[in-house]
Amino acid sequence: MVGRAVAAERFGPPQQVLHLTTLVHPDPLSHQLTVRTTAAALNPSGLIPVTGTYPSRTPSPFIPGHESVGVILPLGGDCEGWAVGQRVIPIGTAGDRRALRGGAMPRNASRSHRMRPIPWPHGVASTL
């Protein structure tokens, strides 16, 4: 599956280094959920890594952002207790060393223990 996201290809001022990019999203592994992002925020804490303040913690290229909400798409085979269409908050996705992913990613395959279910509508959850 193909999607688009704003990525930092290198470190520097956000207005100079953030660019729209096309991504190929792999199918989830057995222990992963795929989440379609429905709302995401990019605030100062999400822009600090773009500037290169913490290069050892956030290798480039990466998708910036820490906060997002979404709905579960395909499930890996070992993801008990989750359902397709369930609303979730992905936890700890920005600057992940193993994949080009972050809160503003349109789709995100992540380990099921890094997800939290949300009972509120997306508009409410994305502002918390």
C-alpha positions in Angstrom: 0.0 0.0 0.0 1.3 3.5 -0.9 0.8 6.7 1.1 2.2 10.2 1.5 3.6 11.9 4.5 5.8 14.9 5.5 9.3 13.6 6.2 12.6 15.1 7.4 15.3 13.8 5.0 18.0 15.5 7.0 18.3 17.8 10.0 17.8 21.5 9.8 15.2 24.3 10.0 11.8 22.7 9.5 10.8 25.0 6.7 13.9 23.9 4.8 14.0 20.2 5.5 10.4 18.9 5.7 9.1 17.6 2.4 6.1 15.6 1.2 7.3 12.1 0.3 5.6 8.9 -1.0 5.9 5.8 1.2 5.3 2.1 0.6 3.6 0.6 3.7 4.4 -3.1 4.3 1.9 -5.6 5.5 1.9 -6.0 9.3 4.0 -8.7 10.9 2.3 -11.3 13.2 2.8 -9.0 16.3 1.7 -5.8 14.6 -1.4 -3.7 13.9 -1.7 -1.4 11.0 -3.3 1.9 11.9 -4.7 4.5 9.4 -4.0 7.9 10.9 -7.2 10.1 11.1 -5.7 13.0 13.0 -2.2 14.1 13.9 -0.5 17.0 15.5 2.9 18.5 14.8 3.8 20.7 17.7 7.2 22.1 19.0 8.1 18.8 20.7 7.7 17.1 17.3 9.8 19.7 15.5 12.8 19.6 18.0 14.1 16.3 16.4 13.8 17.9 13.0 16.4 20.5 13.9 18.9 17.8 14.9 18.9 18.5 18.6 18.9 14.8 19.4 20.6 13.1 16.4 21.5 10.0 18.3 17.9 9.4 19.3 16.3 10.3 16.0 18.2 9.1 12.9 17.1 10.6 9.6 15.1 10.2 7.5 12.0 10.1 9.7 8.4 11.2 9.9 8.1 13.8 12.7 5.4 13.9 15.3 4.4 12.2 18.5 0.6 12.5 18.7 -1.9 10.9 16.5 -5.1 8.9 16.6 -6.4 6.4 14.0 -8.3 3.2 13.3 -6.9 -0.3 13.0 -6.7 -1.8 9.5 -5.2 -5.3 9.0 -4.2 -7.2 12.1 -1.2 -9.4 12.5 -2.1 -13.0 13.5 -0.8 -12.7 17.1 -2.8 -9.5 18.0 -5.5 -10.8 20.3 -7.9 -8.3 21.9 -7.9 -5.9 18.9 -10.4 -5.4 16.1 -10.4 -3.9 12.6 -11.9 -0.4 12.8 -11.1 0.0 16.5 -9.9 3.5 17.4 -6.4 3.7 18.9 -3.6 6.0 20.0 -0.2 4.8 18.8 2.4 5.3 21.6 6.1 6.0 20.9 6.2 6.0 17.1 8.2 9.1 16.3 11.8 8.6 15.2 11.6 4.8 15.5 15.0 3.4 14.5 13.5 0.4 12.7 11.2 2.2 10.3 10.5 5.5 8.7 7.5 6.3 10.9 6.1 9.0 13.2 2.8 10.4 14.4 2.0 12.1 11.1 2.4 8.9 9.1 -0.8 8.1 7.1 -0.5 4.4 8.0 1.6 2.9 10.7 2.4 -0.7 11.4 3.4 -1.0 15.0 3.6 -3.5 17.8 0.2 -4.1 19.4 1.6 -3.3 22.9 2.4 0.2 21.6 -1.3 1.0 21.0 -3.9 2.2 23.4 -7.7 1.9 22.7 -9.6 5.2 22.9 -13.3 5.5 23.8 -13.8 9.1 22.6 -14.6 10.4 19.1 -11.5 11.3 17.0 -12.0 15.0 17.3 -11.8 14.8 21.1 -9.0 12.3 21.3 -6.8 14.3 18.9 -6.9 17.3 21.2 -5.9 15.5 24.4 
